[in-house]
């Protein structure tokens, strides 16, 4: 699982990939 703070630290490209990752894992919160 990934925390919101760790997610915010990711590069913008990784955040875009992470958005898909979160959808696949049912973590659909911004």
LUMLODO-614909 format. One line per 2 residues: their letters; for each residue z, y, x of C-alpha. Coordinates in steps of 0.02 Angstrom, whole numbers, plus 50000, padded with zeros to 5 digits. Layout:
# residues N
a) Z,Y,X; ...
***
This chain:
# residues 30
xx) 50000,50000,50000; 49966,50177,50059
xx) 50079,50326,50030; 50019,50495,49969
xx) 50072,50578,50133; 49977,50451,50238
xx) 49826,50472,50125; 49830,50661,50149
xx) 49832,50637,50339; 49671,50538,50338
xx) 49507,50622,50389; 49401,50681,50243
xx) 49276,50537,50261; 49416,50410,50263
xx) 49489,50494,50109; 49324,50468,50018
xx) 49326,50284,50066; 49510,50278,50021
xx) 49469,50341,49847; 49365,50184,49818
xx) 49501,50079,49899; 49630,50152,49780
xx) 49519,50117,49631; 49501,49936,49684
xx) 49690,49923,49698; 49726,50015,49537
xx) 49803,50166,49622; 49711,50300,49527
xx) 49820,50452,49558; 49770,50605,49656
***
